[in-house]
Amino acid sequence: MQRVAIPGGEDLLIRSLLDRQQYYDPTGAAGRLGICSASWPLFGLLWPSSIQMARRLLRRPVRPEERILEIGCGLALPTLVGRRRGARVTASDRHPLARSFLETNASINKVSIIKYRHGQWGGDGAARARDAGAEPLSARYDLILGSDLLYDRNAPRELADFIDDHAESEAEVWIIDPNRGHRPAFVRHMEGVGFELAEQEHIEEAGAGPDGGAYKGRLLKFRRG
C-alpha cells in the first residue's frame, strides 16, 4: 500500500504491485490481449506521470456535464482524484486486472462507483475485449487523459487513431509524456485527426521522478472543434 500526496487535495492510499518482477496469468487472459510477461506488471505500478496528471486534474474546475475518459489508466490515480471531486470520469485499460485494482482502491479511499471499460489501441481491441469477457469502450468523451503512453514507435499513430474514435467532435485531450522521444510524431498524427496542439507545459520537479530522481516531461493539451 502506498500513500500518495496530492497537493491541494486529500492523500490517497493506493494498492499497487510490489515491483516489476510480478507476473500471474494462469488462464492466459493477459496473453490473449497481447500482454507479455515483461509488460504484465506495468499497469500495477504507480508512475510519476500519473501523479503529475492527477495534480493537474485536481486544479481543473468540475463541469457537471463534461464526460472525462482516462486511457491506459493503470492504477487510475487521475480517475480517483477526479471522481472524488464529483467529475464524470470513466477509466479504461487493457489489462485484465486493472478493473479489480480500481475497485479496491476506490473502496479504500471511499470514492463512489467508477465506470470502467476495456480500452486498447492497435489491432482489434473490441474483439480482444470480448474474448476476455470485458466491456469495450463505445462512447465519446469531452476530455481524454493519458499519462506516459508514447512508449514505442507505433504508439503515436495508434494512440491518435484511438483518441479520434472516442473523442467528441469538440474535445480536449491532455497527454503527459516523460520525454520518451515520440512526442513530435504524436503531435503530427493528432493534427491528422483534427486536433491542434493548443498548449504545452514543461514539467520539471526534483525528487518526483523514478527512484527519487528529477521528473522531466511535458503536458500536451490538444483541442478540436
Secondary structure, 3 states (H helix, E strand, C coil): CEEECCCCCCCEEECCCCCCCCCCCCCCHHHHCCCCCCCHHHHHCCCHHHHHHHHHHHCCCCCCCCEEEEECCCCCHHHHHHHHCCCEEEEEECCCCHHHHHHHHHHHCCCCCCEEEECCCCCCHHHHHHHCCCCECCCCEEEEEEECCCCCCCHHHHHHHHHHHHEEEEEEEEEEECCCCCHHHHHHHHHHCCCEEEEEEEEEECCCCHHHCCEEEEEEEEEEC
